[in-house]
Amino acid sequence: MGLVGKPRQLSTAQTGVTLLELIIACSILLVLASAALPLARVALKRQKETELRRNLREMRTAIDRYKDLADRNLIRVELGSEGYPPDLETLVKGVQLGAGSDRRIRFLRRIPSDPMTGRADWGLRAVQDDPDSTSWGGKNVFDVYSRSTGTAHDGTKYSDW
C-alpha cells in the first residue's frame, strides 16, 4: 500500500513575504534608482557636449574649406568679405565652382542644430569682430559659437567653445 495522506500544510510564517521584507526590498531598490538617476543625467549632458563639439567642428571645417577655395580663386567671393562665406546658408546652398563652370560645390548638407538650445540658431562672428564679441558684424562668417548660456562639466561656458 502506498502512503496516501493529507498534504502537508505550511505554517503561516512560511507562506509568503512579510511586510518587513517587502519594505526592505523596496528601500534597496529606491536607493539604487536614486543613485542611477544622476548618472543618467550626466551621461546625457556628456552626449550633448560631444554632439556640440562635433557640430562646431563640422561648421568650422566647412568655413575653412570655403576660405581655402576662395584664397585659391576657385570660387567667386564678394569684395570685402576676406574670402569667408557671407552666411551659413551659403555653405548649404553651395557656390559656383570656377568662372565658366556649371558645377556647384556645397560645404554642408544642412546647418546642424545646437544640442544645447535645440535650434539651428548659432552665434556668428566676422573677421572684423572682436574674438569675444556676441554681436555679428554681418559681413562674413569667420567663426560660429553656441548661444547657450550653460556651463560644461569642465567649467567652461558652451559659448566659449
Secondary structure as GFF3:
##gff-version 3
##sequence-region A 1 161
A	DSSP	three_ten_helix	12	14	.	.	.	ID=ss1
A	DSSP	alpha_helix	19	71	.	.	.	ID=ss2
A	DSSP	alpha_helix	88	93	.	.	.	ID=ss3
A	DSSP	beta_strand	95	96	.	.	.	ID=ss4
A	DSSP	beta_strand	104	105	.	.	.	ID=ss5
A	DSSP	beta_strand	123	125	.	.	.	ID=ss6
A	DSSP	beta_strand	143	145	.	.	.	ID=ss7
A	DSSP	three_ten_helix	158	160	.	.	.	ID=ss8
###
